[in-house]
């Protein structure tokens, strides 16, 4: 956190977010930024129609929202909501959009009519407020380009703000003991981890195919853990059928997990794999590197930008290529140690504190007479 700034003290800043959930990357960022804005001396608040229990203290009633020339509105955008119109019509306020990416509708065509419609509507919402936004920030240069294509003229990059303290908490002891198999002397079987929504753009079928090759040819005892909310039930069923068809063993879908459960999964994992076709940032890459888990990833969308030199990037890899990369990352030796060290350096380089001075400068400039 920073010291109060004389030109920001007493100024109002409201973050607008459709949902505020514990353990959610956007929710975590909203809380980190709320504390940051308050530390600058701003009168900070959060406008959210559905906060999780225990997070209501900072939430203000939208009807009581005052948006004048001393006010900054920050809209976190990942889904269409009624907050888009509130943001667009608050003409007196300085308005900042933080764009967390929209998965293109093509990934949901023929799979989920609901997600297809939400994605299309989200694009319409983004278009509708392009002219009303004074500054469009994006989690990555990849997302920033999406804003520019939609007509946003003043843009920048603000990597998503993660709460570092979250990764120093105690992992769920019961789950961790189960993942380790209770072994005291013998090494537990290697576990490969994927974290993310169960949605078509994540290409989890490629993860399963690569793990199948790894298990069949290199490590028969390996386990695959997949954690994340099921966004598309038909896609989830397709994945279950693929597991059965390939005869893959030791595959488990965990669904949504708590922070403590997530930490247990990362602690037990020997490698993290991401073969997604579309990511606007990919928070689990940072989480894996922070936790000292080697990363194997496909070089697609924003993944190369987020991962940097902190892991293994593969371009259009086959299942066999991913399997061999996993084997090198899992087995003890210099390759594994090098990947762990590189990941930790990259995670440190993405620390939120590195970007806060620039964010403060941008907010100060917006509060100048326009």
VEXMARLUM-754782 format. One record per residue (C-alpha): x, y, z; residue in one letter. Coordinates in steps of 0.1 Angstrom, whole numbers, plus 5000, padded with zeros to 4 digits. Each point is the difference from the previous one (the first is absolute). Layout:
<atoms>
XYZA/...
</atoms>
This chain:
<atoms>
500050005000X/501050364995X/499950325022X/497150244995X/500450244971X/499150365006X/498350044966X/497949685005X/498950045036X/496350035003X/499449924964X/497349734994X/500849684981X/497549734994X/500849664985X/497149854981X/499949624998X/497149774992X/501049745026X/502449995028X/501249655009X/502649875024X/502749804981X/499150164967X/502850184982X/497950314992X/498550005035X/503549985015X/501250294978X/497050215010X/500949955037X/503750074994X/499250324981X/497450115026X/502749995027X/502550174977X/497650294992X/499150045036X/503750025009X/500450294976X/497550195020X/497149954976X/496449945012X/499849664984X/496949784995X/498849704980X/496849984981X/498949644997X/496549844999X/501249665013X/503050005024X/500949695019X/499249995037X/502650195020X/500950234971X/497150245004X/501750255022X/501650204971X/496949964977X/497950314994X/496450034987X/500050104963X/497150235007X/502250205024X/502950024975X/501250364995X/501950044967X/501350364996X/503250154988X/501849885032X/499049644994X/501749724982X/498049704988X/501949684993X/498049734982X/501449655000X/498849844968X/499849624993X/496349964996X/497050214989X/498050155028X/497850305011X/503250175012X/501050074965X/497250254995X/500750165034X/503650054990X/499150134966X/497550265012X/502150145029X/501250284978X/501550225027X/502349745014X/503449894987X/499449654987X/502649724999X/499249664985X/502149705011X/499549744973X/500449645011X/499449854965X/497049864982X/500349654986X/498950024964X/496549854992X/501549754975X/501449795029X/496449935012X/498349964966X/498349665000X/500949945036X/498150255022X/497450234988X/500050195033X/503850074999X/499850084963X/497350275007X/501950145030X/503250044980X/498250184972X/498150235024X/503350075018X/501550134968X/497050224995X/500450145035X/503750074994X/499250184968X/497350215016X/502350165026X/503150054978X/499350374995X/499250065037X/503249845013X/502850245009X/502649725005X/499749634990X/502449785020X/500549634991X/501549715018X/502449944971X/501150154966X/497849734985X/497050145017X/501150354993X/499949924963X/496449885004X/499150345014X/501750194972X/498249794974X/496750115017X/500950374997X/501650085034X/502550274994X/501850055033X/501249665013X/502649835021X/501049685017X/499449925037X/500849635008X/497449865023X/500750075037X/500349685021X/500149995037X/503449865008X/499049915036X/497549754986X/502849774989X/501650005034X/497049855017X/499849645013X/498849754974X/497049785008X/501749735021X/497549734993X/500150044963X/503850044999X/500449675020X/497749834976X/501950134970X/503249885014X/498649665007X/501149995036X/503449884989X/502850065025X/503049834984X/499049934964X/499650304977X/496450064990X/499049964963X/500550314979X/497050234997X/499450224970X/497650305006X/497750214979X/498150295015X/497350194981X/496450014989X/498749684983X/499350184967X/500849934964X/502650274996X/502249835026X/500549704977X/500049765029X/499649724976X/503650074989X/501149995036X/498349665004X/501549874968X/503550115010X/499749865035X/498849674984X/503249994980X/502150085031X/498349745021X/500149734973X/503650044989X/501950185028X/498349995034X/497349745005X/499350105036X/499450374992X/496950195011X/498250294982X/498150255022X/497750254983X/498550285022X/497550264988X/496350074997X/498149834973X/499050284976X/498649764974X/498349685010X/500049854964X/503850074998X/500549835034X/498249694988X/502149994969X/503150005021X/498849725022X/499249804969X/503650074987X/501549885033X/498149674997X/500749964963X/503850055005X/500049775030X/501850275021X/500349925037X/500350225031X/498250304985X/497950225023X/497850304995X/499750215032X/497650274989X/500350335018X/502549995029X/500750225030X/503250195004X/501349745025X/499149714976X/501750184971X/503250045020X/499949635008X/499749924963X/502950224991X/502149875029X/499549644989X/500550074963X/503349924982X/499050194969X/497350244987X/498849974964X/497950264980X/499249934964X/497350264997X/499150164966X/498950335015X/501150175032X/499950375007X/502649965028X/499849665017X/500450055037X/500749635008X/503450044982X/501050275025X/498649785028X/502049704989X/503250204997X/499550165034X/499549655015X/503149864984X/498249774975X/501749974966X/497750114971X/499549844966X/497850224978X/498850054965X/501250334984X/496550144992X/498250345007X/501450175031X/501849705014X/503550084986X/499650365014X/499149875035X/502449715002X/502950184985X/503149795006X/498549845031X/499149674985X/500049784969X/498150154970X/499049774972X/498650104966X/497249784987X/501449705020X/499049644994X/498949785030X/503449834999X/501950335001X/498050115031X/500549665016X/503850024996X/500150365013X/497949895030X/502549715007X/502950244999X/498350245024X/498849735024X/503249805004X/502650125026X/503050174984X/501450324985X/497150054975X/497450005028X/502150225023X/500650254972X/496250024992X/499150055037X/502650285003X/498950174967X/496449985011X/500650175033X/501950284983X/497250064975X/497450005028X/502050265019X/500350214969X/496250014997X/499550125036X/497250265003X/502250255018X/502050064969X/497050144982X/498450215027X/502050324994X/499050014964X/496349945009X/500250295025X/501450234973X/497249904976X/497250075026X/501650345009X/500050094963X/496349914997X/499050235028X/501550304983X/497450234984X/498849844967X/
</atoms>
